[in-house]
Amino acid sequence: MASNATQPIKDGTEAETIAISILGWLANEPELLGRFLSLTGMSVSTLRQSAGEPGFHLALIDFLMDHERTLMDFCAATGEKPERVARAHRALSGPPGLYTNSF
């Protein structure tokens, strides 16, 4: 059987779990959280309102995927594999060529 790091992410639930893990990590990284808010145009209150939205989950994963150092810092802190974050990104992004991030 394939390890957890190599198993495909077949639905959005597992990808959303990874996204929520990213949010929890960002909550303990004020400088990165500020950067995320600045890049997305969100505020703390809109962040709270958007936390359950699929587009928000994708925005969290996009934030890591757009900056390798941040991705690697997240993975080091949480034990998550970068490959799984990339698969979560694909699971939430939809078919290739379709960009659904609304943030």
N, CA, C and O atoms as a GROMACS GRO file, in nm:
protein
  412
    1MET      N    1   0.085  -0.119   0.000
    1MET     CA    2   0.000   0.000   0.000
    1MET      C    3   0.089   0.124   0.000
    1MET      O    4   0.194   0.127   0.065
    2ALA      N    5   0.046   0.226  -0.073
    2ALA     CA    6   0.123   0.351  -0.082
    2ALA      C    7   0.118   0.425   0.050
    2ALA      O    8   0.019   0.418   0.124
    3SER      N    9   0.226   0.496   0.080
    3SER     CA   10   0.227   0.576   0.202
    3SER      C   11   0.129   0.692   0.188
    3SER      O   12   0.087   0.727   0.078
    4ASN      N   13   0.094   0.752   0.301
    4ASN     CA   14   0.003   0.866   0.303
    4ASN      C   15   0.053   0.980   0.214
    4ASN      O   16  -0.027   1.052   0.154
    5ALA      N   17   0.186   0.995   0.206
    5ALA     CA   18   0.244   1.104   0.128
    5ALA      C   19   0.228   1.083  -0.021
    5ALA      O   20   0.233   1.180  -0.098
    6THR      N   21   0.210   0.958  -0.065
    6THR     CA   22   0.201   0.932  -0.208
    6THR      C   23   0.060   0.897  -0.254
    6THR      O   24   0.036   0.885  -0.374
    7GLN      N   25  -0.033   0.882  -0.163
    7GLN     CA   26  -0.171   0.852  -0.201
    7GLN      C   27  -0.236   0.975  -0.264
    7GLN      O   28  -0.216   1.087  -0.217
    8PRO      N   29  -0.313   0.953  -0.370
    8PRO     CA   30  -0.381   1.068  -0.430
    8PRO      C   31  -0.489   1.123  -0.338
    8PRO      O   32  -0.546   1.050  -0.256
    9ILE      N   33  -0.516   1.250  -0.353
    9ILE     CA   34  -0.626   1.313  -0.282
    9ILE      C   35  -0.745   1.307  -0.376
    9ILE      O   36  -0.747   1.373  -0.480
   10LYS      N   37  -0.844   1.228  -0.338
   10LYS     CA   38  -0.953   1.197  -0.430
   10LYS      C   39  -1.071   1.293  -0.422
   10LYS      O   40  -1.152   1.300  -0.514
   11ASP      N   41  -1.081   1.366  -0.313
   11ASP     CA   42  -1.190   1.462  -0.302
   11ASP      C   43  -1.143   1.585  -0.227
   11ASP      O   44  -1.031   1.589  -0.175
   12GLY      N   45  -1.228   1.683  -0.222
   12GLY     CA   46  -1.191   1.809  -0.160
   12GLY      C   47  -1.182   1.805  -0.009
   12GLY      O   48  -1.122   1.895   0.050
   13THR      N   49  -1.240   1.704   0.056
   13THR     CA   50  -1.241   1.700   0.202
   13THR      C   51  -1.100   1.695   0.259
   13THR      O   52  -1.068   1.772   0.350
   14GLU      N   53  -1.017   1.607   0.209
   14GLU     CA   54  -0.880   1.597   0.259
   14GLU      C   55  -0.801   1.723   0.224
   14GLU      O   56  -0.720   1.770   0.303
   15ALA      N   57  -0.825   1.776   0.105
   15ALA     CA   58  -0.759   1.901   0.065
   15ALA      C   59  -0.800   2.016   0.157
   15ALA      O   60  -0.717   2.098   0.195
   16GLU      N   61  -0.927   2.021   0.192
   16GLU     CA   62  -0.975   2.125   0.283
   16GLU      C   63  -0.914   2.109   0.421
   16GLU      O   64  -0.887   2.208   0.489
   17THR      N   65  -0.892   1.985   0.464
   17THR     CA   66  -0.827   1.960   0.593
   17THR      C   67  -0.685   2.016   0.592
   17THR      O   68  -0.641   2.075   0.690
   18ILE      N   69  -0.615   1.997   0.483
   18ILE     CA   70  -0.480   2.054   0.469
   18ILE      C   71  -0.487   2.206   0.472
   18ILE      O   72  -0.404   2.271   0.535
   19ALA      N   73  -0.586   2.264   0.404
   19ALA     CA   74  -0.601   2.409   0.402
   19ALA      C   75  -0.626   2.463   0.543
   19ALA      O   76  -0.570   2.566   0.581
   20ILE      N   77  -0.709   2.396   0.620
   20ILE     CA   78  -0.737   2.439   0.757
   20ILE      C   79  -0.611   2.426   0.842
   20ILE      O   80  -0.588   2.508   0.932
   21SER      N   81  -0.531   2.325   0.815
   21SER     CA   82  -0.402   2.311   0.884
   21SER      C   83  -0.311   2.429   0.852
   21SER      O   84  -0.239   2.478   0.939
   22ILE      N   85  -0.314   2.474   0.728
   22ILE     CA   86  -0.236   2.592   0.688
   22ILE      C   87  -0.284   2.715   0.766
   22ILE      O   88  -0.203   2.793   0.815
   23LEU      N   89  -0.416   2.731   0.777
   23LEU     CA   90  -0.471   2.845   0.851
   23LEU      C   91  -0.426   2.842   0.997
   23LEU      O   92  -0.388   2.945   1.052
   24GLY      N   93  -0.430   2.724   1.058
   24GLY     CA   94  -0.384   2.712   1.196
   24GLY      C   95  -0.238   2.748   1.211
   24GLY      O   96  -0.199   2.814   1.308
   25TRP      N   97  -0.157   2.706   1.116
   25TRP     CA   98  -0.015   2.740   1.118
   25TRP      C   99   0.005   2.890   1.100
   25TRP      O  100   0.085   2.952   1.171
   26LEU      N  101  -0.068   2.949   1.004
   26LEU     CA  102  -0.056   3.093   0.980
   26LEU      C  103  -0.096   3.174   1.103
   26LEU      O  104  -0.040   3.281   1.129
   27ALA      N  105  -0.193   3.125   1.179
   27ALA     CA  106  -0.237   3.196   1.299
   27ALA      C  107  -0.123   3.213   1.400
   27ALA      O  108  -0.124   3.305   1.482
   28ASN      N  109  -0.024   3.125   1.393
   28ASN     CA  110   0.092   3.133   1.482
   28ASN      C  111   0.213   3.197   1.415
   28ASN      O  112   0.322   3.198   1.471
   29GLU      N  113   0.193   3.251   1.296
   29GLU     CA  114   0.300   3.317   1.220
   29GLU      C  115   0.249   3.456   1.179
   29GLU      O  116   0.211   3.475   1.064
   30PRO      N  117   0.248   3.553   1.271
   30PRO     CA  118   0.187   3.684   1.245
   30PRO      C  119   0.238   3.754   1.118
   30PRO      O  120   0.159   3.815   1.046
   31GLU      N  121   0.367   3.746   1.092
   31GLU     CA  122   0.420   3.812   0.972
   31GLU      C  123   0.364   3.749   0.845
   31GLU      O  124   0.327   3.820   0.751
   32LEU      N  125   0.358   3.616   0.842
   32LEU     CA  126   0.304   3.548   0.724
   32LEU      C  127   0.153   3.568   0.713
   32LEU      O  128   0.100   3.584   0.603
   33LEU      N  129   0.084   3.567   0.826
   33LEU     CA  130  -0.060   3.593   0.823
   33LEU      C  131  -0.086   3.731   0.768
   33LEU      O  132  -0.177   3.750   0.686
   34GLY      N  133  -0.008   3.830   0.810
   34GLY     CA  134  -0.022   3.965   0.757
   34GLY      C  135   0.003   3.969   0.607
   34GLY      O  136  -0.067   4.040   0.534
   35ARG      N  137   0.102   3.894   0.562
   35ARG     CA  138   0.130   3.888   0.418
   35ARG      C  139   0.013   3.824   0.342
   35ARG      O  140  -0.027   3.872   0.236
   36PHE      N  141  -0.042   3.716   0.398
   36PHE     CA  142  -0.158   3.650   0.336
   36PHE      C  143  -0.275   3.747   0.326
   36PHE      O  144  -0.338   3.758   0.221
   37LEU      N  145  -0.304   3.817   0.435
   37LEU     CA  146  -0.415   3.913   0.435
   37LEU      C  147  -0.390   4.023   0.332
   37LEU      O  148  -0.482   4.062   0.260
   38SER      N  149  -0.269   4.073   0.326
   38SER     CA  150  -0.235   4.179   0.231
   38SER      C  151  -0.250   4.132   0.086
   38SER      O  152  -0.306   4.202   0.003
   39LEU      N  153  -0.199   4.012   0.058
   39LEU     CA  154  -0.206   3.961  -0.079
   39LEU      C  155  -0.348   3.930  -0.124
   39LEU      O  156  -0.382   3.944  -0.241
   40THR      N  157  -0.432   3.888  -0.031
   40THR     CA  158  -0.569   3.851  -0.066
   40THR      C  159  -0.667   3.968  -0.054
   40THR      O  160  -0.779   3.961  -0.102
   41GLY      N  161  -0.622   4.077   0.012
   41GLY     CA  162  -0.712   4.190   0.033
   41GLY      C  163  -0.813   4.164   0.144
   41GLY      O  164  -0.913   4.235   0.156
   42MET      N  165  -0.787   4.063   0.223
   42MET     CA  166  -0.879   4.029   0.331
   42MET      C  167  -0.840   4.102   0.459
   42MET      O  168  -0.729   4.153   0.473
   43SER      N  169  -0.935   4.104   0.552
   43SER     CA  170  -0.908   4.152   0.687
   43SER      C  171  -0.932   4.033   0.781
   43SER      O  172  -0.976   3.927   0.737
   44VAL      N  173  -0.902   4.051   0.907
   44VAL     CA  174  -0.925   3.943   1.002
   44VAL      C  175  -1.073   3.906   1.006
   44VAL      O  176  -1.107   3.788   1.015
   45SER      N  177  -1.161   4.004   0.998
   45SER     CA  178  -1.305   3.973   1.002
   45SER      C  179  -1.352   3.901   0.876
   45SER      O  180  -1.432   3.808   0.886
   46THR      N  181  -1.303   3.940   0.760
   46THR     CA  182  -1.343   3.867   0.639
   46THR      C  183  -1.279   3.729   0.636
   46THR      O  184  -1.335   3.636   0.578
   47LEU      N  185  -1.162   3.716   0.697
   47LEU     CA  186  -1.099   3.584   0.706
   47LEU      C  187  -1.190   3.490   0.784
   47LEU      O  188  -1.213   3.377   0.743
   48ARG      N  189  -1.240   3.536   0.896
   48ARG     CA  190  -1.331   3.453   0.977
   48ARG      C  191  -1.457   3.417   0.899
   48ARG      O  192  -1.504   3.303   0.906
   49GLN      N  193  -1.512   3.513   0.826
   49GLN     CA  194  -1.634   3.488   0.749
   49GLN      C  195  -1.610   3.390   0.634
   49GLN      O  196  -1.700   3.316   0.597
   50SER      N  197  -1.490   3.390   0.579
   50SER     CA  198  -1.459   3.310   0.461
   50SER      C  199  -1.403   3.172   0.493
   50SER      O  200  -1.385   3.091   0.402
   51ALA      N  201  -1.376   3.144   0.618
   51ALA     CA  202  -1.303   3.023   0.657
   51ALA      C  203  -1.365   2.894   0.604
   51ALA      O  204  -1.292   2.796   0.582
   52GLY      N  205  -1.494   2.889   0.582
   52GLY     CA  206  -1.558   2.768   0.534
   52GLY      C  207  -1.576   2.761   0.384
   52GLY      O  208  -1.630   2.662   0.333
   53GLU      N  209  -1.533   2.861   0.314
   53GLU     CA  210  -1.555   2.868   0.169
   53GLU      C  211  -1.446   2.792   0.092
   53GLU      O  212  -1.328   2.805   0.124
   54PRO      N  213  -1.484   2.714  -0.010
   54PRO     CA  214  -1.385   2.642  -0.090
   54PRO      C  215  -1.281   2.735  -0.155
   54PRO      O  216  -1.163   2.700  -0.163
   55GLY      N  217  -1.323   2.850  -0.201
   55GLY     CA  218  -1.228   2.944  -0.261
   55GLY      C  219  -1.126   2.992  -0.160
   55GLY      O  220  -1.011   3.019  -0.196
   56PHE      N  221  -1.166   3.002  -0.036
   56PHE     CA  222  -1.074   3.042   0.070
   56PHE      C  223  -0.971   2.932   0.095
   56PHE      O  224  -0.853   2.960   0.115
   57HIS      N  225  -1.017   2.808   0.094
   57HIS     CA  226  -0.925   2.695   0.112
   57HIS      C  227  -0.820   2.695   0.001
   57HIS      O  228  -0.702   2.673   0.026
   58LEU      N  229  -0.864   2.718  -0.121
   58LEU     CA  230  -0.770   2.725  -0.232
   58LEU      C  231  -0.674   2.843  -0.215
   58LEU      O  232  -0.555   2.830  -0.245
   59ALA      N  233  -0.724   2.956  -0.168
   59ALA     CA  234  -0.637   3.072  -0.146
   59ALA      C  235  -0.527   3.041  -0.045
   59ALA      O  236  -0.413   3.084  -0.062
   60LEU      N  237  -0.560   2.966   0.060
   60LEU     CA  238  -0.460   2.927   0.159
   60LEU      C  239  -0.351   2.841   0.096
   60LEU      O  240  -0.232   2.863   0.117
   61ILE      N  241  -0.394   2.743   0.018
   61ILE     CA  242  -0.296   2.654  -0.046
   61ILE      C  243  -0.218   2.729  -0.152
   61ILE      O  244  -0.097   2.708  -0.166
   62ASP      N  245  -0.284   2.816  -0.228
   62ASP     CA  246  -0.214   2.899  -0.327
   62ASP      C  247  -0.103   2.980  -0.261
   62ASP      O  248   0.007   2.993  -0.315
   63PHE      N  249  -0.132   3.032  -0.144
   63PHE     CA  250  -0.035   3.113  -0.071
   63PHE      C  251   0.095   3.036  -0.049
   63PHE      O  252   0.204   3.090  -0.067
   64LEU      N  253   0.083   2.910  -0.012
   64LEU     CA  254   0.202   2.827   0.006
   64LEU      C  255   0.266   2.790  -0.127
   64LEU      O  256   0.388   2.793  -0.141
   65MET      N  257   0.183   2.755  -0.223
   65MET     CA  258   0.236   2.709  -0.353
   65MET      C  259   0.307   2.821  -0.429
   65MET      O  260   0.393   2.794  -0.513
   66ASP      N  261   0.272   2.944  -0.398
   66ASP     CA  262   0.334   3.058  -0.467
   66ASP      C  263   0.468   3.099  -0.406
   66ASP      O  264   0.536   3.185  -0.461
   67HIS      N  265   0.507   3.039  -0.294
   67HIS     CA  266   0.632   3.077  -0.228
   67HIS      C  267   0.692   2.952  -0.165
   67HIS      O  268   0.650   2.909  -0.057
   68GLU      N  269   0.792   2.895  -0.233
   68GLU     CA  270   0.847   2.767  -0.189
   68GLU      C  271   0.899   2.770  -0.046
   68GLU      O  272   0.879   2.674   0.029
   69ARG      N  273   0.963   2.877  -0.007
   69ARG     CA  274   1.016   2.885   0.130
   69ARG      C  275   0.904   2.875   0.233
   69ARG      O  276   0.919   2.807   0.335
   70THR      N  277   0.792   2.941   0.208
   70THR     CA  278   0.678   2.934   0.299
   70THR      C  279   0.621   2.792   0.302
   70THR      O  280   0.587   2.741   0.408
   71LEU      N  281   0.611   2.730   0.186
   71LEU     CA  282   0.566   2.590   0.178
   71LEU      C  283   0.656   2.501   0.262
   71LEU      O  284   0.608   2.419   0.340
   72MET      N  285   0.787   2.516   0.246
   72MET     CA  286   0.881   2.431   0.318
   72MET      C  287   0.878   2.459   0.469
   72MET      O  288   0.894   2.367   0.549
   73ASP      N  289   0.859   2.584   0.507
   73ASP     CA  290   0.847   2.617   0.649
   73ASP      C  291   0.722   2.552   0.709
   73ASP      O  292   0.726   2.498   0.819
   74PHE      N  293   0.610   2.558   0.636
   74PHE     CA  294   0.487   2.493   0.681
   74PHE      C  295   0.509   2.344   0.697
   74PHE      O  296   0.470   2.285   0.799
   75CYS      N  297   0.570   2.282   0.599
   75CYS     CA  298   0.592   2.137   0.603
   75CYS      C  299   0.685   2.099   0.718
   75CYS      O  300   0.662   1.998   0.785
   76ALA      N  301   0.787   2.177   0.741
   76ALA     CA  302   0.879   2.150   0.851
   76ALA      C  303   0.808   2.161   0.986
   76ALA      O  304   0.833   2.082   1.077
   77ALA      N  305   0.720   2.258   0.998
   77ALA     CA  306   0.650   2.282   1.125
   77ALA      C  307   0.542   2.178   1.152
   77ALA      O  308   0.515   2.145   1.268
   78THR      N  309   0.479   2.128   1.046
   78THR     CA  310   0.363   2.040   1.064
   78THR      C  311   0.388   1.894   1.031
   78THR      O  312   0.308   1.807   1.066
   79GLY      N  313   0.499   1.865   0.963
   79GLY     CA  314   0.526   1.728   0.920
   79GLY      C  315   0.453   1.690   0.793
   79GLY      O  316   0.463   1.575   0.748
   80GLU      N  317   0.381   1.783   0.734
   80GLU     CA  318   0.311   1.757   0.608
   80GLU      C  319   0.414   1.750   0.495
   80GLU      O  320   0.514   1.820   0.498
   81LYS      N  321   0.389   1.666   0.398
   81LYS     CA  322   0.478   1.653   0.282
   81LYS      C  323   0.440   1.756   0.176
   81LYS      O  324   0.322   1.776   0.150
   82PRO      N  325   0.539   1.822   0.115
   82PRO     CA  326   0.508   1.920   0.010
   82PRO      C  327   0.427   1.861  -0.105
   82PRO      O  328   0.345   1.929  -0.166
   83GLU      N  329   0.451   1.734  -0.134
   83GLU     CA  330   0.378   1.667  -0.243
   83GLU      C  331   0.229   1.659  -0.213
   83GLU      O  332   0.146   1.671  -0.303
   84ARG      N  333   0.195   1.639  -0.086
   84ARG     CA  334   0.053   1.632  -0.049
   84ARG      C  335  -0.012   1.770  -0.059
   84ARG      O  336  -0.128   1.781  -0.097
   85VAL      N  337   0.062   1.874  -0.025
   85VAL     CA  338   0.009   2.010  -0.040
   85VAL      C  339  -0.016   2.036  -0.189
   85VAL      O  340  -0.118   2.095  -0.225
   86ALA      N  341   0.077   1.993  -0.273
   86ALA     CA  342   0.059   2.011  -0.418
   86ALA      C  343  -0.062   1.932  -0.468
   86ALA      O  344  -0.137   1.982  -0.552
   87ARG      N  345  -0.082   1.811  -0.417
   87ARG     CA  346  -0.199   1.733  -0.459
   87ARG      C  347  -0.328   1.796  -0.407
   87ARG      O  348  -0.431   1.793  -0.475
   88ALA      N  349  -0.324   1.853  -0.287
   88ALA     CA  350  -0.441   1.923  -0.234
   88ALA      C  351  -0.473   2.043  -0.323
   88ALA      O  352  -0.590   2.073  -0.350
   89HIS      N  353  -0.370   2.112  -0.368
   89HIS     CA  354  -0.388   2.226  -0.458
   89HIS      C  355  -0.458   2.180  -0.586
   89HIS      O  356  -0.552   2.245  -0.632
   90ARG      N  357  -0.412   2.072  -0.643
   90ARG     CA  358  -0.475   2.020  -0.766
   90ARG      C  359  -0.620   1.978  -0.740
   90ARG      O  360  -0.707   2.003  -0.823
   91ALA      N  361  -0.645   1.915  -0.626
   91ALA     CA  362  -0.781   1.870  -0.594
   91ALA      C  363  -0.879   1.987  -0.584
   91ALA      O  364  -0.994   1.975  -0.627
   92LEU      N  365  -0.834   2.100  -0.529
   92LEU     CA  366  -0.923   2.215  -0.514
   92LEU      C  367  -0.926   2.306  -0.637
   92LEU      O  368  -1.019   2.384  -0.654
   93SER      N  369  -0.824   2.297  -0.720
   93SER     CA  370  -0.815   2.385  -0.837
   93SER      C  371  -0.905   2.345  -0.952
   93SER      O  372  -0.935   2.427  -1.039
   94GLY      N  373  -0.949   2.222  -0.954
   94GLY     CA  374  -1.032   2.175  -1.064
   94GLY      C  375  -0.947   2.128  -1.180
   94GLY      O  376  -0.827   2.108  -1.164
   95PRO      N  377  -1.009   2.110  -1.296
   95PRO     CA  378  -0.937   2.059  -1.413
   95PRO      C  379  -0.820   2.150  -1.451
   95PRO      O  380  -0.825   2.271  -1.426
   96PRO      N  381  -0.716   2.093  -1.510
   96PRO     CA  382  -0.602   2.177  -1.555
   96PRO      C  383  -0.650   2.292  -1.642
   96PRO      O  384  -0.734   2.275  -1.730
   97GLY      N  385  -0.593   2.408  -1.616
   97GLY     CA  386  -0.629   2.527  -1.694
   97GLY      C  387  -0.745   2.606  -1.636
   97GLY      O  388  -0.773   2.717  -1.681
   98LEU      N  389  -0.812   2.548  -1.535
   98LEU     CA  390  -0.924   2.618  -1.472
   98LEU      C  391  -0.877   2.676  -1.340
   98LEU      O  392  -0.839   2.602  -1.249
   99TYR      N  393  -0.879   2.805  -1.328
   99TYR     CA  394  -0.836   2.871  -1.205
   99TYR      C  395  -0.959   2.923  -1.134
   99TYR      O  396  -1.030   3.008  -1.187
  100THR      N  397  -0.984   2.871  -1.013
  100THR     CA  398  -1.110   2.904  -0.944
  100THR      C  399  -1.091   2.990  -0.822
  100THR      O  400  -1.188   3.015  -0.751
  101ASN      N  401  -0.971   3.038  -0.796
  101ASN     CA  402  -0.948   3.118  -0.676
  101ASN      C  403  -1.021   3.252  -0.687
  101ASN      O  404  -0.997   3.329  -0.780
  102SER      N  405  -1.108   3.278  -0.592
  102SER     CA  406  -1.187   3.401  -0.596
  102SER      C  407  -1.132   3.510  -0.504
  102SER      O  408  -1.196   3.613  -0.485
  103PHE      N  409  -1.012   3.488  -0.448
  103PHE     CA  410  -0.954   3.584  -0.355
  103PHE      C  411  -0.838   3.652  -0.420
  103PHE      O  412  -0.774   3.738  -0.358
   0.00000   0.00000   0.00000
